[in-house]
Amino acid sequence: MPDLVQVQVLKGHEGQVWKARWNPAGDRVISCSGDKSIRLWSPEFPDSLINNNASLASNSLNWVCLLKLDHAHKRAVRSVSFEPTKGIVFASASFDGTCGIWDQNYSKEYECVTVLEGHENEVKGIDWSPSGNLLATCGRDKTIWVWEAIGDNEFECVGVLMEHTQDVKMLTWHPKEDILVSASYDDTIRIWKESEDEWYSSAVLSGHSSTVWAVDFDPTGNYIASCSEDSTVKIWSNKNSHKSEELEFHNDSDWECVLTIPAGAHSRAIYSLSWSHHFASPKLNSTLPDGSIVVENGYIATGGSDNDICIYKISSHLAPSSSITSQILTGPRNGLVDLSNYSLVKMEYQLVSKIRNAHDCCDINSVSWNPNPARANWLATSGDDDNVRIWHLSP
């Protein structure tokens, strides 16, 4: 069974750490806090962050704080996000109602080069699109703002989305397309798309019985995972997403919940979840006599108000489409599965690791798998104990 082991505790913040996220290369972690500061951390030897180095899990890996931005905002900094294409510029969202764009100057020192204003009060989430051309923010004012990068760290608002009826807690972009997903205090998840320069809500996913705190895509972009105040995790699938290279998220009827991880592993609200990047496409586990296959979809990490971290292994039973011939019985090439050749029969989960009181007796505010597949076994978490913690999953 996989084993999650704490490798390092990153101390320095003087208030609850709301978010800890990896940079795109997966060799640094950025964190933000109720103490109004932003910090950037890195292991002393980043090349040591390889997946299956079990010795690193038993021997403390030395991490250093590369950057400390005190008073980055006037109030708590709630979220941070790296620009994905170069991994240098990052954005921050604050309870002071503003968002900051941070870049290095000629001396390689970070400074706030742009302030985005528009939200009426606390901004709770911020995330870059995979192309780096769009930035989305959300907040207590029930709105989502979509900003377009127009060069030289300048941004133009291209959409204000107001369909949620309560606070918007968090948002994330599809890993390959300009499709946005949001989670709200109104107990729903919304899918957002752009058509003819207008952003619209293309689907509403209802199923949680209380606040939806977080959402995340799997690496293929075919599945969305969500977690809630109701202590459950749900995985959602678009019925047509396996049939076309281009996703068409049209309406509510296109979506279905394909798996619910019931309350039990977590005893209280789940505040954060993250889907790992172990496999760019599902990995073949076994081929059955009828041509159907069982594949591995990676791991989902969760954390919340019960102070625990849970790691779930996700797998799927897929049936071949009628057009696929017997050649499929030999298995997909390189062990990776082309989902367009299959339809989902069922999805399953297995709780493979659970860490109790992972941040002592404090809430866990965020969990984040390393986005680099070569470093996919590394997890960063943040909590109300004022710390960031680094974990390693040993297969």
KASUL-V462097 format. One record per run of one state. SS is the DSSP state (H for helix, E for strand, - for the rest). FROM is the first residue (numbers start at 0). LEN is the number of residues. Records with the same first field share a line. If there is no record, write none. Layout:
SS=FROM-LEN  FROM-LEN
//
This chain:
-=0-2  10-6  22-5  33-4  43-2  48-5  58-4  69-7  82-7  94-3  104-5  117-5  128-5  139-4  151-2  161-6  173-6  184-3  195-2  206-5  217-5  228-4  238-13  261-8  275-7  287-5  304-4  320-5  330-2  336-2  355-8  369-3  375-2  383-4  394-1
E=2-8  16-6  27-6  37-6  62-7  76-6  89-5  97-7  109-8  122-6  133-6  143-8  153-8  167-6  179-5  187-8  197-9  211-6  222-6  232-6  254-7  269-6  282-5  292-12  308-12  335-1  341-14  363-6  377-6  387-7
H=45-3  53-5  251-3  325-5  332-3  338-3  372-3
//
